[in-house]
Amino acid sequence: MSNARHLGYRDELLADGQVHRRYEDGRSEWRRRGTDRQIHWHDSLGRSGTDEPLGRDLVKRRYADGTAEYGRDLGYGRTVWGGGLVTLNRSSFGGRLGVVVGALGVAGVAAITAAQLPPLALSEVEEEELRQQARQQTSGGGGDGGGSSNGGGDISADGDGSGEHHGDPGSPGSTEDFGDWGDSDDGWDGDDFG
């Protein structure tokens, strides 16, 4: 997929427990963790919605208007969205690792295969199966988990509402996984930014 676009973002934990996500295209998104395994968000363009982990490496971004899109976590803070947008979390890595991840973010765009693209649509039954897998993974339950082994589910957002990857995911569906949702509800950890 040589024509993929990439968009970086940085997350900042705010005193009230929300995360302020700043995209390199100038957009901002405010994210808060819900008790329902979802991230609730609103952005500087007036949009809002939720990001939900599905299975091992998928995330469903649902907009307030009822539309939805899917992203796939590629690891190292990268998420690819159905419209060919790759979001890259630049806030998680520093130093030498940050340079390597930055290079992967750009070079990795050309390495994205059709198998790594997220589905354009899933049935309710398919989504529920993936939710069950995600619950098993976070509760330590068995099962094959499906998906890839890089774990996580980016939660980036796009922002133009065009029907093609709504905007530029660097918003709600960022690039980190949902981490251990069994951890305390008193704040975010490094895995919650995605």
N, C-alpha and C positions, 0 to 999 in steps of 0.2 A: 504494500500500500504506500506508494511513493508520494502521493499527493496529500498526505495527512498534515493537518495544521497542529501546532502545539502552542499551549498557553500555560505559563507559569503562574503560581500564586503563592502567597505567604499568609500564614495564620498567626494571629496574635490572641492570646488568652486575655480576656477582659476581667476586671475586678468582680463583675456580677456573674461570672461563670460562663458567659457566652464566648464564642470565638468570632473574631472579626477577620474575615478572609478578604485579602486584597489581590485582585487579578492584575496581571501586567497590562491588560487593556484598559485599566482605569475603573473597572467595576468593583463594587464592594458587596460583601454578603455577610450577614450576621446569622450565626448558627447556634442552636442550643440543643442539647441532648435531651430527649424525651424519655419517659419511663417505658415507652412502648417499643424499644429497640430502634427507634427512628431518630433522625436528626431533623429538626424543624428549622426552616430558614426563611429569610426574606432578604431582598437585595435592593441595591440603590436604583434599580429600574422599576421598582414597584411590584415586582413579582414575589411570590412566596410558594412554599410547598414543603415536601418532606423527602428525605433520602432514606432508603431502607436497604439493609444488607439482604441479599438473596444467595443462598448457597455459600460456596467458598470464595468466589471472586467476582460475583455480580452485585451491582447496586441498581436499585430502581429509583429514579427521580420522578416524583409525582408533583405536578404543578397544581396550584389552586383551581385552575380552570378545568381540571380533570384529565389533561393530557399527561402522558408519561413517556419516559425514555430510559434506556438501560446503558450502563457503563460496565466495563470489565477492568478490574485491577490487574495491572501487568507487573506489579512489584516495583520497588524502589521509588515509590511515590508517584507512579505514572498510572493514569487511567485513560482508556480509549473509549470513546463514545460512538454510537451508531453512525453519526454523520462524518466520522473521520477526524474528530477533534481529539487530541491527546492533551490531558491536563497534567501538569507536573508540580508537585508540592515542593517548593524550594525552601520552606521553613524548617524542615526536619533534619537537614544535613548541613554540616559545616566542614571546614577544613579540607583535608585531602579527599575524604569521602564525598563531600559536596561537589568537588571538581569532577570526580568519577561519575556521580549521579547526573550532573549537568550534561556531561558528554553522552551518557546513556539516553538521557531525555531527547537529545537532538538526533543522535545516531540511531536510537531505538525506534524512531518514527519510521525510518525506512525498513526496519526489520519486522514491522507488524505484519502478520499474516492474516489471511481470511479467517483462520481458525481462532484467532485472538479477538476478532471483532465481537461485540456483544450482539445478542439477538435483537431484531427490530421489534419483535412482539413475543409475548408468552401468554399462554392461556392461564386462567385462574388456577387450574389443577397443577400446571407446571410451576407456577409461582409458589403455591402452597408446599409442593415437594421441596423446593429450594429453601423455603422458610424453615421447614423441618430440619433440613441439613444444617442450616445456620444455627438453629437452637441446639442441635446435638453437638456441634463443634464448640460452642461457648459453654455448654454444660459438661463437657468432657465425655459426652456419650460417644458411642461407636459409630459405625457406618462408614461408608467409603468417602463421604463428603463430596464427591464429585468435583468437577471443576479442576482448576490447576492447583499446583502446590505452592504458589506464591502467596496464598492467603490474602485476606484483606479485601476490601471493596471500596474503591475510591468513591468519593461522593463529590463530583465536580458539578458545576452547573454552567450552562451557557446562558445566553441572555437575549436573544433576539426574538424568541417566541415564534419563529418561522415555521416550526413543524419539523425542520431538520434539526438536529441536536439543538434544542432550545437555548440559544445563547452560547456562551462558551463556558463549559463546565467549570471552570475554575471557581465555581460558586458552590452550590450545595454539595455536589459530589466531588469532593476534592480528591486528593490522592493519598489517602492513607486508609488503613483498614478500620473496621469498627472495633477492633481490639477485644478486650475482655469486657463484655457488657455485664458480667457478673460483678465487676468491681464496684466500689462505692459510688453512690449517686451524688457525692459531694463535690464533684468537679470533673475536669477533663484530664485525660492522660494523653501521652503522645500518640496513641492509636486512635483516639477519638476525633482527630482533626479531619481525617479523610472524608 
